[in-house]
């Protein structure tokens, strides 16, 4: 950092801290101390100022642009992922965290290589496609076969006698992600049971502009591994129309996909040490890995940078919370969840044990306009958190739903840690999810800052509360 930037940064932090201290000293007499109170007046006032600081911040959105533009393909096992992690650690070290470190994790290493799909009959057409993460390749040459279209696993079983030697197309309309994604995850297993030579899915998306969507898929021991890929909604519907006209459909598929030995990756962890209860942890974060198409701006670069920026603003405020704030950027969420599982196992064995994790919060649904949060925990904790929710009314992010969490905090939640997930306006998320269209230009600075404000308010509120959040 240049001398000029260093002076400016130090001055900015000093001014912010002095403003907050003046504000607190002027209004702190408004409410007496109460040992049963969740948030003190000072905590609420600091929260209000953090929200305002978040709404005018520029650094977080700039960092998200940098991450997206320079390290857009962050698939586990890739050089880009580790370069992104190194850049983040370097930047975090400038922000004033008490501790920043990398936690080594072994992760899967899959590469798609060159791939294509071609409709041969009844017309010739190149089909935009993406191999699904973890799929095998086609053995160094294209495989060609007749398409058998099915609309469910039950439909597949009903057509089992027609499947051997064919390519199965799961043409299933998007309803919800949870319902539709099963064909991506398990489609190759089910198709191979009946002798299919490959399987395709209609991309798991609610809207398409000839954009195929990738994502993880699985095999099981004892069943032939066949290539598994996604085509666009438009091309799946084209094939459906041809079939309804009684046409014979033939497709050629070529995939160089390979699975390599596990590779070394890292979780990124940064801490603001608590002033009174340093062994009690408030965790927030997202997953830093992404697929190898697009820029991973919303899945989940935005969630990672928003959590990081929320913590940075707490540092900039100069007000140290009572409990330790720990930012975690987990690795390998997309195709293995190794980072999240490793952290949870590690936490059980260390001084900062699972019991000392007060809450874990995650953002992994894009950084669109926030609605509020979903919370999984006790009714008493829900009531405590409602005090924080009320402070987010002005940015329309005050909704506090029962039930929430995320994939990366799942292992912690399974061990009893209360969990919280950021809820955002979700209409557009699956338009871009796991596709080449997941790029920075789809995001809005104001929406991002509102996400930061929401995460900052809950993070500081719980970390600085008069009493610990109820289990």
C-alpha positions in Angstrom: 0.0 0.0 0.0 1.3 3.5 -0.9 2.0 6.1 1.8 -0.9 8.2 0.4 -3.4 5.2 0.6 -2.2 4.3 4.0 -2.7 7.8 5.3 -6.1 8.0 3.7 -7.2 4.6 5.1 -6.0 5.4 8.6 -7.7 8.8 8.5 -11.0 7.3 7.2 -11.0 4.7 10.0 -10.3 7.4 12.6 -13.1 9.7 11.4 -15.6 6.8 11.4 -14.6 5.7 14.8 -14.8 9.2 16.3 -18.2 9.7 14.7 -19.5 6.5 16.3 -17.9 7.2 19.7 -19.5 10.7 19.6 -22.9 9.2 18.7 -22.7 6.6 21.4 -21.6 9.0 24.1 -24.3 11.4 23.2 -27.2 8.8 23.3 -26.0 6.1 25.7 -28.0 7.4 28.6 -31.3 6.5 26.7 -31.6 3.0 28.2 -30.2 1.6 31.4 -28.3 -1.6 31.6 -30.3 -4.8 31.9 -28.7 -8.2 32.2 -31.7 -9.9 30.5 -31.7 -7.5 27.5 -30.4 -8.9 24.2 -29.2 -5.7 22.5 -28.1 -2.7 24.5 -28.8 0.8 23.2 -25.1 1.2 22.3 -25.2 -2.0 20.2 -28.3 -0.9 18.4 -26.8 2.5 17.7 -23.6 1.0 16.4 -25.7 -1.3 14.3 -27.6 1.6 12.8 -24.3 3.3 11.9 -22.9 0.1 10.4 -26.0 -0.2 8.2 -25.5 3.4 7.0 -21.8 2.8 6.4 -22.6 -0.3 4.3 -25.1 1.6 2.2 -22.4 4.0 1.0 -19.5 1.6 0.8 -17.6 1.2 -2.5 -14.8 -1.1 -1.6 -16.7 -4.4 -1.3 -18.4 -4.1 -4.8 -15.0 -3.1 -6.3 -13.4 -6.2 -4.7 -16.2 -8.4 -6.1 -15.6 -7.0 -9.6 -11.8 -7.7 -9.2 -12.5 -11.3 -8.0 -14.9 -11.9 -10.9 -12.7 -10.4 -13.6 -9.4 -11.9 -12.6 -10.4 -15.2 -11.0 -13.6 -16.1 -12.6 -13.2 -19.9 -13.0 -12.6 -21.2 -9.5 -13.4 -24.9 -9.7 -11.9 -27.1 -7.0 -8.4 -28.2 -8.0 -7.8 -25.3 -10.3 -5.0 -22.8 -10.2 -7.5 -20.0 -10.5 -9.1 -21.0 -7.2 -5.9 -20.9 -5.3 -4.8 -17.6 -7.0 -8.1 -16.1 -5.8 -7.6 -17.4 -2.3 -4.1 -15.9 -2.2 -5.4 -12.6 -3.4 -8.1 -12.6 -0.7 -5.7 -13.4 2.0 -3.4 -10.6 0.9 -6.3 -8.1 0.9 -7.7 -9.3 4.2 -4.3 -8.8 5.8 -4.6 -5.1 4.9 -8.0 -4.7 6.5 -6.9 -5.0 10.2 -8.3 -8.4 11.1 -6.6 -9.8 14.2 -5.8 -13.0 12.4 -6.0 -14.2 8.8 -5.0 -17.7 7.7 -5.5 -20.5 5.2 -6.8 -23.9 6.3 -5.6 -26.7 4.0 -8.3 -29.0 2.6 -8.0 -31.9 0.0 -10.5 -31.4 -2.7 -11.7 -33.2 -5.9 -10.1 -32.2 -9.2 -12.3 -32.6 -12.2 -11.7 -31.0 -15.6 -14.2 -30.9 -18.5 -11.8 -30.5 -21.4 -13.2 -30.0 -24.9 -16.8 -31.1 -25.5 -19.6 -30.7 -27.9 -23.0 -32.1 -28.8 -24.6 -32.3 -32.3 -28.1 -33.0 -33.5 -27.7 -35.2 -36.6 -31.2 -36.2 -37.4 -33.8 -34.9 -38.4 -31.8 -31.7 -38.9 -28.1 -30.9 -38.3 -27.6 -28.5 -35.4 -24.8 -27.7 -32.9 -26.3 -27.9 -29.4 -24.9 -25.7 -26.7 -24.0 -28.1 -23.9 -22.1 -28.4 -20.7 -20.7 -31.6 -19.2 -21.9 -32.1 -15.6 -19.3 -32.0 -12.9 -17.8 -35.4 -12.2 -19.0 -37.0 -15.4 -16.8 -39.4 -17.3 -15.8 -38.6 -20.9 -16.8 -40.3 -24.1 -13.5 -42.3 -24.4 -11.6 -40.2 -26.8 -14.3 -40.2 -29.6 -17.8 -39.1 -30.1 -20.6 -41.5 -29.3 -23.7 -41.4 -31.4 -27.1 -42.7 -30.5 -30.9 -42.4 -30.7 -32.6 -40.1 -28.2 -35.2 -41.6 -25.8 -36.9 -38.7 -24.1 -38.4 -39.2 -20.6 -40.1 -36.7 -18.2 -39.5 -38.5 -14.9 -37.7 -41.5 -13.3 -41.0 -43.3 -13.4 -41.3 -42.6 -17.2 -37.8 -43.9 -17.6 -38.7 -47.2 -15.9 -41.8 -47.5 -18.0 -39.6 -47.2 -21.2 -36.9 -49.5 -19.9 -37.1 -51.9 -22.8 -36.4 -49.2 -25.3 -33.3 -47.8 -23.4 -30.4 -50.2 -24.1 -27.9 -48.6 -26.5 -29.7 -45.3 -26.5 -29.1 -41.8 -25.1 -31.6 -40.8 -22.5 -32.8 -37.2 -22.4 -34.5 -36.2 -19.1 -36.7 -33.4 -20.3 -38.1 -32.2 -17.0 -39.6 -28.7 -16.6 -38.2 -26.5 -13.8 -40.5 -26.4 -10.8 -38.2 -25.8 -7.8 -34.5 -26.4 -7.7 -34.9 -29.1 -5.0 -37.4 -31.0 -7.1 -35.7 -30.6 -10.5 -32.0 -31.0 -9.6 -32.4 -34.7 -8.8 -32.3 -35.4 -12.6 -28.9 -33.7 -12.8 -27.6 -35.4 -9.7 -28.9 -39.0 -10.3 -29.8 -39.1 -13.9 -26.7 -41.0 -15.1 -27.2 -43.6 -12.5 -30.8 -44.2 -13.4 -30.3 -44.2 -17.1 -27.3 -46.6 -16.9 -29.4 -49.1 -14.9 -31.4 -49.8 -18.1 -28.4 -49.8 -20.5 -28.2 -46.2 -21.8 -24.9 -45.2 -23.4 -25.2 -41.6 -22.2 -27.7 -39.3 -20.6 -28.7 -35.7 -21.1 -30.8 -33.3 -19.0 -32.7 -30.1 -19.8 -30.7 -27.5 -17.9 -31.9 -26.8 -14.4 -33.1 -23.3 -14.8 -36.3 -21.2 -14.7 -35.3 -19.1 -17.8 -32.9 -19.7 -20.7 -31.4 -17.8 -23.5 -29.6 -20.8 -25.1 -27.5 -21.1 -21.9 -26.7 -24.6 -20.6 -26.2 -25.0 -16.9 -23.7 -27.3 -15.3 -23.5 -28.7 -11.7 -22.4 -31.7 -9.8 -23.6 -35.2 -10.6 -22.9 -38.6 -9.0 -22.2 -42.3 -9.8 -22.6 -45.3 -7.5 -20.5 -48.4 -7.3 -21.7 -51.4 -9.3 -23.5 -49.3 -12.1 -21.8 -48.4 -15.3 -20.5 -44.8 -15.5 -21.9 -43.1 -18.5 -21.4 -39.5 -19.8 -23.9 -37.0 -18.4 -24.4 -33.5 -19.8 -26.8 -30.6 -19.9 -28.4 -29.0 -23.0 -30.4 -25.9 -23.2 -34.1 -25.6 -22.5 -34.7 -24.3 -26.1 -33.0 -27.4 -27.6 -34.8 -29.8 -25.3 -38.1 -28.3 -26.4 -37.0 -28.5 -30.1 -36.3 -32.2 -29.6 -39.6 -32.7 -27.8 -41.5 -31.1 -30.8 -39.7 -33.4 -33.2 -40.6 -36.4 -31.2 -44.2 -35.4 -31.0 -44.1 -35.3 -34.8 -42.9 -38.9 -34.9 -39.3 -38.0 -35.9 -36.3 -40.3 -35.2 -33.7 -38.2 -33.2 -30.0 -38.9 -33.3 -27.3 -37.0 -31.4 -23.5 -37.2 -31.3 -21.8 -36.4 -28.0 -18.1 -35.8 -27.4 -16.6 -35.1 -23.9 -13.0 -35.1 -22.7 -13.9 -34.9 -19.0 -11.5 -36.4 -16.6 -11.3 -37.0 -12.8 -7.8 -36.5 -11.4 -6.3 -37.2 -8.0 -7.4 -34.9 -5.1 -5.7 -31.6 -5.0 -4.7 -29.2 -2.2 -7.1 -26.2 -1.6 -7.8 -24.0 1.4 -10.6 -22.5 3.4 -9.9 -18.8 4.1 -10.5 -17.7 7.8 -10.3 -14.2 9.2 -11.1 -13.1 12.8 -12.0 -10.0 14.8 -11.2 -11.1 18.3 -14.0 -10.4 20.9 -13.3 -8.0 23.7 -15.2 -9.9 26.5 -15.9 -13.4 25.3 -13.2 -14.1 22.7 -13.9 -17.9 22.8 -17.5 -17.4 21.6 -17.7 -17.3 17.8 -20.1 -15.6 15.4 -19.4 -17.2 12.0 -20.4 -15.8 8.6 -19.3 -16.5 5.1 -19.9 -18.2 1.7 -18.0 -20.5 -0.6 -15.1 -19.2 -2.7 -15.1 -22.0 -5.3 -17.3 -21.7 -8.4 -17.9 -23.6 -11.6 -15.5 -23.3 -14.6 -17.9 -21.3 -16.7 -19.0 -17.7 -16.1 -17.3 -15.7 -13.3 -18.9 -17.1 -10.2 -20.0 -13.6 -9.3 -23.3 -14.6 -7.7 -22.5 -18.2 -6.9 -20.8 -17.4 -4.6 -18.3 -14.6 -5.1 -20.9 -12.1 -4.0 -21.8 -14.0 -0.8 -18.1 -14.2 0.1 -17.3 -10.6 -0.5 -20.5 -9.4 1.3 -19.5 -11.4 4.4 -16.0 -10.1 4.2 -17.1 -6.5 3.7 -19.6 -6.7 6.7 -16.7 -7.7 8.9 -14.4 -5.1 7.5 -16.9 -2.4 8.3 -17.0 -3.6 11.9 -13.2 -3.2 12.0 -13.5 0.3 10.4 -16.0 1.4 13.0 -13.4 1.0 15.7 -16.0 -0.7 18.0 -14.8 -4.2 18.9 -17.7 -6.5 19.6 -17.9 -8.6 22.8 -17.6 -11.9 20.9 -15.2 -13.0 18.2 -16.4 -12.6 14.6 -15.0 -15.2 12.2 -15.3 -14.9 8.5 -15.0 -18.2 6.6 -14.8 -18.6 2.9 -15.2 -22.3 2.3 -13.7 -24.2 -0.5 -15.3 -27.0 -2.6 -19.0 -26.4 -2.0 -19.9 -27.0 -5.6 -18.7 -30.6 -6.0 -17.9 -32.1 -2.7 -18.4 -29.8 0.4 -15.0 -30.8 1.6 -14.2 -27.4 3.0 -17.3 -27.2 5.2 -16.9 -30.7 6.5 -13.2 -30.2 7.2 -13.9 -27.0 9.2 -16.7 -28.6 11.3 -14.5 -31.6 12.1 -11.5 -29.3 13.0 -13.7 -27.1 15.1 -14.7 -30.0 17.3 -11.1 -30.6 18.3 -9.9 -27.1 18.9 -10.2 -24.5 21.7 -13.0 -22.8 19.7 -15.2 -25.9 19.9 -18.6 -26.5 18.3 -20.2 -25.5 21.6 -18.5 -22.1 21.3 -20.1 -21.4 17.9 -22.9 -19.0 18.8 -24.4 -18.9 15.3 -23.3 -19.5 11.7 -24.6 -17.3 8.9 -24.2 -17.9 5.1 -25.0 -16.1 1.9 -25.2 -18.4 -1.1 -28.3 -17.4 -3.1 -26.8 -14.4 -5.0 -26.5 -10.8 -3.7 -29.7 -9.6 -5.2 -32.1 -7.3 -3.2 -32.2 -8.8 0.3 -35.6 -9.6 1.9 -34.2 -10.7 5.3 -32.9 -14.0 6.7 -34.1 -17.5 7.4 -33.2 -18.8 10.9 -33.0 -22.3 12.3 -32.7 -22.4 16.0 -34.7 -22.0 19.2 -37.8 -19.9 19.6 -36.0 -17.8 22.2 -33.2 -17.1 19.8 -35.8 -16.2 17.1 -37.3 -13.6 19.5 -33.8 -12.2 20.3 -32.9 -11.9 16.6 -36.2 -10.0 15.9 -34.6 -7.0 17.7 -32.0 -6.9 14.9 -34.6 -7.5 12.2 -36.5 -4.4 13.2 -33.4 -2.3 12.5 -33.5 -3.4 8.8 -37.0 -2.0 8.1 -35.7 1.0 6.2 -33.9 -1.2 3.6 -36.9 -3.6 3.4 -34.8 -6.5 4.7 -36.6 -7.0 8.0 -38.2 -10.4 7.3 -37.1 -13.1 9.8 -38.3 -16.5 8.6 -38.3 -19.7 10.6 -36.1 -22.2 8.8 -32.9 -21.3 7.0 -29.3 -22.2 6.6 -27.0 -23.2 3.8 -24.8 -26.0 2.5 -21.5 -24.8 4.0 -23.0 -24.2 7.5 -24.9 -27.4 7.3 -22.2 -29.5 9.0 -22.1 -27.0 11.9 -25.9 -27.0 12.1 -25.9 -30.8 12.2 -23.8 -30.5 15.3 -26.3 -28.1 17.0 -25.1 -24.7 15.9 -28.0 -22.3 15.1 -27.9 -21.4 11.4 -29.0 -18.4 9.3 -29.2 -17.9 5.6 -29.5 -14.6 3.8 -32.7 -14.5 1.8 -32.8 -12.4 -1.4 -35.2 -11.6 -4.2 -34.8 -15.0 -6.0 -36.5 -14.7 -9.4 -33.3 -14.2 -11.4 -30.9 -16.4 -9.5 -31.6 -19.6 -11.4 -31.5 -17.7 -14.7 -27.7 -17.5 -14.3 -26.9 -20.3 -11.8 -24.0 -22.6 -12.9 -23.9 -21.1 -16.3 -21.6 -18.9 -18.4 -24.0 -16.0 -17.7 -23.0 -15.9 -14.0 -21.1 -12.7 -14.5 -20.5 -9.5 -12.5 -22.6 -7.3 -14.8 -25.8 -9.0 -13.6 -25.3 -7.5 -10.1 -26.4 -4.2 -8.7 -24.3 -2.1 -6.4 -27.2 -1.0 -4.2 -28.5 -4.5 -3.8 -25.0 -5.7 -2.9 -24.6 -3.0 -0.3 -28.0 -3.9 1.2 -26.8 -7.5 1.6 -23.7 -6.2 3.3 -25.8 -4.1 5.6 -28.0 -7.0 6.5 -25.1 -9.3 7.3 -23.3 -6.6 9.2 -26.3 -5.9 11.4 -26.9 -9.5 12.4 -23.2 -10.2 12.8 -22.4 -7.2 15.1 -25.8 -7.6 16.9 -25.2 -11.2 17.9 -21.5 -10.6 18.6 -22.1 -7.6 20.8 -25.3 -8.8 22.5 -25.6 -8.4 26.3 -26.4 -12.2 26.6 -25.4 -15.1 24.3 -27.9 -16.1 21.7 -30.1 -18.9 23.1 -29.4 -22.5 21.9 
